């Protein structure tokens, strides 16, 4: 097959003057090359397309592909992860991972929480602060946790996100509203263990790829999986593959949310235990990081003994299976 690749290359944005935090969600050359090498290894022709601007130019000039391996995060707006899938839908070109409707929903953490709650999936109680005036209306019991409503890679999450009183709440909400220019999600703080649940497949074919417990070590922030923890994960975080009762409870909740939302091909769901010891949905990432060295899904896959090339093949296999093109997978494999 001729497989195109859509992505946002971090180095491109850094060269344009973006800060490291602004470019944090974008992919490194290690990731792009890693995926490309696996696809080529299994007999596919790979065409690097690039970001949404590159895709628009290629489509306008008549470019087409049998499949697009899409990991483009997008740059602008709350629907940025949906932009590439929407364009590919308009041109009738199939792609990996979820479609624009799901990507638009899941980037907005408050809307996602509302939907998964309607599916019977437990979440933390929460309040959406859209403006400074809303802060005084937050009526949840302290301690609370505040974060931007539509950021990834833990952007905007720091040790200050855990707040114990109204003064701290106002301070962090004002800061996040000013910095990220988007609403702030305020949640009841969940003090228990934190898990990342890897999931592969779509619909009834989806399954748990592994569960890791994420714990702070050394100078790591223990209140949450913060931006600093993710950037300096080797010094701040430990990952342990777990399968005890609490971990399996988290996995069950995550799979229910994944199937209920209709996520496709692969991703991860973050779960944390509440004061009662029960699991609570934190957020879903239907466009998972695939850096073979530092992204959570490849890390948990490797801890379970899996190889990176098999992970990429499983994602592609899922996409081709749901599209009724599994013969193309078998022929290349």
Buried (B, 14 or more C-beta within 10 A) or exposed (E): BEBBBBBBBBEBBBEEEBEEBBBBBBBBEBBBEBBBBBBEEBEBEBBEBBBBEBBEEBBEEEBEBBBBBBBBBBBEEBBBBBBBBBBBBEEEBBBBBBBBBBBBBBBBBBBBBBBBBEEEBBBBBBBBBEEEEBBEEBEBEBBBBBBBBBBBBBBBBBEBBBBEEEEBBBBBBBBBBEEBEBBBBBBBBBEBBBBBBBBBBBEEEBEBBBBBBBBBEEEBBBBBBBBBBBBBBEEBBBBEBBEEEBBBBBBBBBBBBBBBBBBBBBBBBBBBBBEEEBBBBBBBBBBBBBBBEBBBBBBBBBBBEBEBBEBBBBBBBBBBBBEEBBEBBEEBE
